[in-house]
Amino acid sequence: MDKIGVFFGGKSNEHEISLLSATSVIKAIDRNIHDVVCIGITRENEFRLYEGNIDNIADGSWEKESQAIDIGKLPEMIDFALPILHGAYGEDGTIQGLFEMLNLPYAGSGVLGSSLAMDKVAAKQVFVANKIPTCDYKLVYAEEVSQNALAVAKSCETLPYPMFVKPANMGSSKGISKVRTTEELVRALELAAGFDRRIIVEEGINCREVETGVIGNARPEAARVGEIVAKADFYDYDAKYSDDAGTMIIVPADIPKDMEESIRKIAIDAYLALDCAGFARVDFLVDKETGTVYVSEINTIPGFTKYSMFPLLWQERGVSFGELVERIVNYGYERYNVKNNR
C-alpha cells in the first residue's frame, strides 16, 4: 500500500478550519488501499508527525503528542501528499512548490493554478482575458490606503454602491466587508489592508450565491449546483463554519436546468483557464433581476467540514465522500505521471 501524507494546520488564518477538514478527510481514506501519515503544520510553520487519535486533530490537541520532522525527509516517509491546507501557505502555491522540489506527487492544483486562484485580482485578470463573466473591480494597495484611505475610497467610487472590499489573497471570507457609503468604504479598506497588501474592491450585485464542484485534470467534470442562503448580509466566516449563523445550504439549487448547465460549463472553463487540477470549488453570483451569471472565485482546496458545500455537491451526483477523496488522490497521481513521462 502507498503512504498518503495528509497535511493540515498551517500558518494561515484558516488554521482551525484546516483541522476540521483534515479530520473528515483522514477518516474517509480507505485503509485497505492506503496507509495514512498525519503531518500537521503549526502556526509557527513547524512540520510535525502525529500518530495519535484522529479526533484530537480537530481541537488542536494533536500538537502535544506530535514530534518535529525534517521536511527534507518527507519522500522517505510518504509516497503521496494530500494537502488539506486552506488559505496562505497551503492554497497559494507555496506548499505545492515544496512538493515539486521534493519530487512528490500531490493532490490538487500545481503552483501556477494555486497561486492564480488564490489571488482574486490575478484570477479576474485571467477570467477577463478568457471572456469568462466576472464582476467589475478595482485593485488598490495597502500602502495607498495607509497614506490616504479617503482618497483611495474616492477613486473607487466609479463603481456603484454597494461594494465588496476583500483582501486579494485570503479565503473563508476573512477581512471582507460590504459597504454602502464612503465612510464604510474607508473602514473596509483599512480592515482589508491588515490582511494583504493587495486589495480588491468589487461592484456589489443583488444576487443569489451558488457554487459547484469540479474534479479532474485535462477533462474535468462538474457536480450539481448548490445555493447558499445566508442570514447574514453576505456569506461571511461565521456563516460558512457555524450552524448558529442561520445559513441554509440548498443542494441542488432551485434554478432552471439551462442555467445549471451554463454554470457547470462556465465552471469548467474557469477551472481550465486558471490551470487548476484535481479538484476545486467554483463560486458564482447570479443577478436576481437579470439572471446574469458571474464567476466570483475558485477555491482550489475547498472545505471538507460537515458544513462544506463541495462534498455535498458530489454526493448529489452519487459520489460518496470516500470515493471523492479517492478520485482526488488518483488525479494527483495522474498529473504527476503525465508531467514526468513527457
Secondary structure, 3 states (H helix, E strand, C coil): CEEEEEEEECCCCCHHHHHHHHHHHHHHCCCCCEEEEEEEECCCCCEEEECCCCHHHHCCHHHHHCEECCHHHHHHHCCEEEECCCCCCCCCCHHHHHHHHCCCCECCCCHHHHHHHHCHHHHHHHHHHCCCCECCEEEEEHHHHHHHHHHHHHHHCCCCCCEEEEECCCCCCCCCEEECCHHHHHHHHHHHHCCCCEEEEEECCCEEEEEEEEEECCCCEEEEEEEEECCCCCCCHHHHHCCCCCCEEECCCCCCHHHHHHHHHHHHHHHHHCCCCEEEEEEEEEECCCCCEEEEEEECCCCCCCCCHHHHHHHHCCCCHHHHHHHHHHHHHHHHHHHHCC
